Amino acid sequence: MSSIPTREVARRTFAREFNDASHTFQESDDERAPVYLLLPTGERANRVFLVGTLTEKEDVGEDSEYWRGRVVDPTGTFFVYAGQYQPDAASMLRDLEPPAYVSVVGKPRTYETDDGTVNVSVRPESITVVDEDTRDRWVVETAGRTLDRVERFEAEDAAEVDEYVAMARERYDRPVETYKRAALEAMESLLDVESGDEAPEPEA
């Protein structure tokens, strides 16, 4: 059998759920074992895939470039950070002029503040400029995945068959109905745009 590690699947999640996640874990004692972020709907994520509008960027580094970007989806904001160890992503953030539609694949990172609050961000592996249709497809597909996770979470026997649902039920005290509503509202936002009630679009 091959000993080459396989890349973890990049999970689709809306900003609303991603920012509510705070628990990370590893599934072995190996120091190289993947670190997972536990989503409140009961999914583990070592990598995430998101699409949204880059609305702001800023070099927040002191001794070297360290770029922070705000990527907005219909439910909230992802914060993306890239520096010298993510040169391609950092270069994209440096060169891009907001607003612009982007897709991001990266790893979730958590940071605990002095008051105990856990902030979640994304360390990007790649940032790609995309079009509106790509963003819309991501919203629809991510809504579907979110609704599937909520349905699984709410099943009475889910904790007996899915360890991550059980873990989420134990770790988080949040109604998953929140994420169902967010998913449905995200899809409704696309319908609002189609009907002509649209927000300003990023420049090409």
C-alpha positions in Angstrom: 0.0 0.0 0.0 1.2 3.5 -0.7 2.3 5.6 2.3 1.8 8.9 0.4 -0.8 10.9 2.4 -3.9 11.9 0.5 -5.1 15.5 0.5 -8.1 16.2 2.7 -11.4 17.1 1.0 -11.9 20.9 1.0 -15.3 21.3 2.7 -17.8 23.9 1.6 -19.2 26.1 4.4 -20.8 29.5 4.6 -19.1 32.2 6.7 -21.9 32.1 9.2 -21.2 28.5 10.2 -17.4 28.8 9.8 -17.1 31.7 12.1 -19.2 29.9 14.8 -16.7 27.0 14.8 -14.1 27.1 17.5 -13.1 23.5 18.4 -10.1 21.9 16.7 -8.8 18.3 17.1 -6.4 15.7 15.8 -7.3 12.0 15.4 -3.9 10.6 16.3 -0.9 11.5 18.5 1.4 11.9 15.5 2.5 15.5 15.5 2.0 15.6 11.7 -1.6 14.4 11.9 -4.1 16.7 10.3 -5.7 19.3 12.5 -9.5 19.5 11.9 -11.9 22.3 12.6 -15.3 20.9 13.9 -18.2 22.7 12.1 -21.3 23.1 14.3 -23.4 21.0 11.9 -21.1 18.0 12.6 -18.5 18.0 9.9 -14.7 18.0 10.3 -12.7 20.3 8.0 -9.0 20.2 7.5 -9.4 22.3 4.3 -12.2 24.6 3.2 -13.4 25.9 -0.2 -15.1 29.2 -0.3 -16.2 31.7 -3.0 -17.2 35.3 -2.4 -16.4 38.9 -3.0 -13.0 40.3 -1.8 -14.1 43.6 -0.4 -11.0 44.7 1.4 -7.3 43.9 1.6 -4.6 45.2 3.9 -0.9 44.5 4.5 -0.9 44.0 8.3 2.7 42.7 8.5 5.4 44.5 10.5 8.7 43.1 9.4 7.5 41.5 6.2 4.3 41.4 4.1 1.4 39.8 5.7 -1.9 40.3 3.8 -5.4 40.2 5.3 -8.4 39.9 3.0 -12.1 40.1 3.7 -14.1 37.7 1.6 -17.9 38.2 1.9 -20.5 35.6 1.1 -24.3 36.0 1.5 -24.1 35.0 5.2 -21.0 36.9 6.5 -17.3 37.4 6.2 -14.3 35.1 5.9 -10.9 36.6 7.0 -8.0 35.3 4.9 -4.4 35.8 5.9 -1.4 35.1 3.6 2.3 35.8 4.2 5.8 34.6 3.1 4.8 30.9 3.6 1.8 31.4 1.1 3.6 33.3 -1.6 1.2 32.7 -4.4 -1.9 33.7 -2.3 0.0 36.7 -0.8 0.8 37.8 -4.3 -2.8 37.6 -5.4 -4.0 39.7 -2.4 -1.2 42.2 -3.2 -2.2 42.6 -6.8 -6.0 42.3 -6.7 -8.2 45.4 -6.5 -11.4 45.0 -4.6 -14.2 44.4 -5.2 -13.5 41.1 -7.0 -15.1 37.6 -7.0 -12.5 35.1 -5.7 -12.4 31.4 -4.9 -10.2 30.3 -2.0 -9.0 26.9 -0.9 -7.2 26.9 2.4 -6.8 25.6 5.9 -8.9 26.9 8.8 -6.9 28.5 11.7 -8.1 29.3 15.1 -6.8 32.0 17.5 -7.9 32.5 21.1 -8.0 36.1 22.3 -7.1 37.3 25.8 -10.8 37.2 26.8 -11.2 33.6 25.6 -13.0 34.3 22.3 -11.9 32.0 19.5 -11.5 33.7 16.1 -11.4 31.6 13.0 -9.6 32.5 9.7 -8.4 30.9 6.6 -4.7 30.3 5.5 -5.1 30.1 1.8 -3.4 27.5 -0.4 -4.7 29.3 -3.5 -6.8 32.3 -4.4 -8.3 32.5 -7.9 -10.4 35.3 -9.6 -13.7 33.9 -10.7 -16.9 35.1 -12.3 -20.4 35.7 -11.0 -21.7 32.4 -12.3 -19.0 30.5 -10.3 -19.9 32.4 -7.2 -23.6 31.6 -7.7 -22.9 27.9 -8.3 -20.9 27.8 -5.1 -23.7 29.4 -3.1 -26.2 26.8 -4.4 -23.9 23.8 -3.8 -22.8 25.0 -0.4 -26.4 25.6 0.6 -27.2 22.0 -0.4 -24.3 20.6 1.5 -25.3 22.7 4.6 -28.9 21.5 4.4 -27.7 17.9 4.2 -25.5 18.3 7.2 -28.4 19.9 9.2 -30.7 17.0 8.3 -28.1 14.5 9.4 -27.5 16.4 12.6 -31.2 16.5 13.4 -31.8 12.8 12.9 -32.6 11.2 16.2 -30.0 8.4 15.9 -27.3 10.6 14.2 -25.1 10.5 17.3 -25.0 6.7 17.2 -23.8 6.5 13.6 -21.7 9.7 13.2 -19.0 10.6 15.6 -18.6 14.2 14.4 -22.3 14.9 14.9 -22.0 13.6 18.4 -18.9 15.7 19.0 -20.6 18.8 17.7 -23.7 18.2 19.9 -21.3 18.0 22.9 -19.0 20.9 22.0 -21.5 23.5 20.7 -24.6 24.9 22.2 -26.1 26.4 19.0 -29.3 25.5 17.2 -28.4 24.1 13.8 -31.6 25.7 12.5 -29.6 28.9 12.3 -27.4 27.4 9.5 -30.5 26.0 7.7 -32.0 29.5 7.7 -28.7 31.0 6.5 -28.5 28.5 3.6 -32.0 29.2 2.5 -31.5 33.0 2.8 -28.3 32.7 0.7 -30.2 31.0 -2.1 -33.0 33.6 -1.8 -30.3 36.3 -2.2 -29.5 34.9 -5.7 -33.2 35.1 -6.6 -33.3 38.7 -5.5 -30.5 39.5 -7.8 -32.2 37.7 -10.7 -35.3 39.7 -10.1 -33.4 43.0 -10.4 -33.0 43.9 -6.8 -29.2 43.5 -6.9 -26.3 45.0 -5.1 -23.4 46.7 -6.9 -21.3 44.1 -8.7 -17.5 43.8 -8.5 -15.7 45.4 -11.5 -14.2 43.1 -14.1 
